[in-house]
């Protein structure tokens, strides 16, 4: 079994040209000197890896929203505490 002559970074860049920038597979294939079959295989391989990343991104967005809400609640409670402490004197 021979080793791949393309690095994972090269493969990811090639797939990104197809998926993110919208170039046709045929054009990327000619420009990079790679067979379209290889591009489709790389696309499949890296799409599976990126689906896990998409789940992580969704979780990060959810956690950021929750953090913003909790921070706002904390700030409101701080202001209320200061207000009632001022009135108690």
PAKOL-220209 format. One record per residue (C-alpha): residue in three letters; x, z, y. Coordinates in steps of 0.25 Angstrom, whole numbers, plus 2048, in hexadecimal, padded with zeros to 3 digits. Layout:
N
ALAXZY/...
end
This chain:
89
UNK800800800/UNK8067FC80D/UNK80680481A/UNK7FE800826/UNK8067F8830/UNK7FC7FD83B/UNK7FC80C840/UNK7EF813841/UNK7F0813850/UNK7F0804850/UNK7E4803847/UNK7DD80D850/UNK7E080485C/UNK7DB7F8855/UNK7CE7FF850/UNK7CC80485E/UNK7CD7F6864/UNK7C17F285B/UNK7B97FE85C/UNK7BB80386A/UNK7BF7F7872/UNK7B67ED86B/UNK7C07E3867/UNK7BC7DA85B/UNK7C37DD84E/UNK7C87CE84D/UNK7CE7CF85B/UNK7D57DC858/UNK7DA7D784A/UNK7E07CB850/UNK7E67D285C/UNK7ED7DD853/UNK7F07D4847/UNK7E87DD83E/UNK7DD7D8834/UNK7CF7DA837/UNK7CD7E182A/UNK7D87EB82E/UNK7D17EE83B/UNK7C47F0834/UNK7CA7FA82A/UNK7D1801835/UNK7C480283D/UNK7BD808831/UNK7C981282F/UNK7C981783D/UNK7BA81783F/UNK7B9821834/UNK7C482A83A/UNK7BD828848/UNK7AF82D843/UNK7B583B841/UNK7BB83A84F/UNK7AD836854/UNK7A784284E/UNK7B284B855/UNK7AF844862/UNK7A0847861/UNK7A385685D/UNK7AD857869/UNK7A2851873/UNK79885B86D/UNK7A286786F/UNK7A586387D/UNK796863881/UNK79487087A/UNK7A1876882/UNK79B87188F/UNK78E87788C/UNK794885888/UNK79D884894/UNK79288289E/UNK78A88E897/UNK796897899/UNK7988938A8/UNK7898968AA/UNK78B8A48A3/UNK7978A78AC/UNK78F8A48B8/UNK7838AC8B4/UNK78C8B88B1/UNK7938B78BE/UNK7868B68C5/UNK7808C28BE/UNK78D8CA8C0/UNK78C8C88CF/UNK77D8CD8CF/UNK7818D98C7/UNK78A8DF8D2/
end
